[in-house]
Amino acid sequence: MVSQEIRDAALRYSETKYFMRDGQKYEIKVKISFDDDCNNKHFDFSVTGEIVRITKNGRRIDDMCDCIHDEILRYFPQYASFVEMHCRNREGMSMHPFANGFYYLTKGNTKAVMEDWWITEEDGEKAVRLFKAVDQEEFTYLLYKLGFTERAKVKAELAIQELEDLTGKTWVNPYTPEEERLYKMPEGLFEKIEQRLSEGYYTEEAIAQRAAEEKERKFNEARQKIIEEARTQTEKVRVKRDIMLFILDAGLPIDNVIYYDHVKRVVFNWQDASYRSHITWEDLDKLMAKSDAKYHIPAYTVFTLEEAYKQKIDRGMVIMGDGFESCWTGEPLPYHHNSHSPKRQIHQDKK
């Protein structure tokens, strides 16, 4: 919630004009403000407009609105300085100026950087130096060092003064330095970059060496990723192979069983088709008599039937791994079975 003090500190100005286009009468209204209506803890500029078409019988029809800057500049060219300050704070900085600026630079969009910081051909070598920034830290340092941030601040101060003249009101910042959120050079960055410069960190040779090292690192990383992915897929295939061999060697059919590796569940009867084999809980118990030692099945893999899996019931045979015998989990079978020993029954369901 924006306090009344913050609302009262805002500068707001609007102006209306009428014009004719294609035989139609229009009304255009420009709205210029310097406020913190979004409670961002800093004031910024906003320049928006509204165009209404007025019919012959006086009916008003909304035509366009919001950031119609081309139309505003067409009918209110005297407010061009406010349009270029749209969404900038009292120091003339747009949102995330350092991160966004360096991002534009890495994408070759120097035009966006020039627009953000009012860079022209007159900046000459300073602009060339800025555009050669190697990383965001150097880019931020150069914006301050070469005077681009100071230029933005001066332009913002002039825009505030102009808006004060239009409104007849003096802007007083309601925020203390501790409260206000402004973009600042990170602490210690100036000294860090100065040291790097003295050590030759930003020389062409050093940059080329780091680029080569980074290229090699990415190559090795990509290569290792391929190896790891292949190892993972190979292990998945091996596990599925051993599970199917374990089932087949136990005398059970494998045409209607599926292994869900994400939950380590082997589910029988997962297809309802009549031509598929279907087994019973008593059939499943045959697996208990089969040693799983040579198959290397992941520990805590559960063999169950579709009827239990569908209802999310933990019932079936569990491969314990680590040399332990397989166990039965869930409600015991109603007959003497291979997991009859209490030591081989875990997580008993309450009846």
Secondary structure, 3 states (H helix, E strand, C coil): CCCHHHHHHCEEEEEEEEEEECCEEEEEEEEEEEECCCCCCCCEEEEEEEEEEECCCCCEEEEEEECCHHHHHHHCHHHHHHHCCECCECCCCCCCHHHHHHHHHHCCCHHHHHHHHCCCHHHHHHHHHHHCCCCHHHHHHHHHHCCHHHHHHHHHHHHHHHHHHHHCCCCCCCCCCCCCCCCCCCCCHHHHHHHHHHCCCCCHHHHHHHHHHHHHHHHHHHHHHHHHHHHHHHHHHHHHHHHHHHHHHCCCCCCCEEEECCCCEEEECCCCCCCCCCCCHHHHHHHHHCCCCCCCCCCCEEEEEHHHHHCCCCCEEEECCCCCCCEEECCCCCCCCCCCCHHHEECCCCC
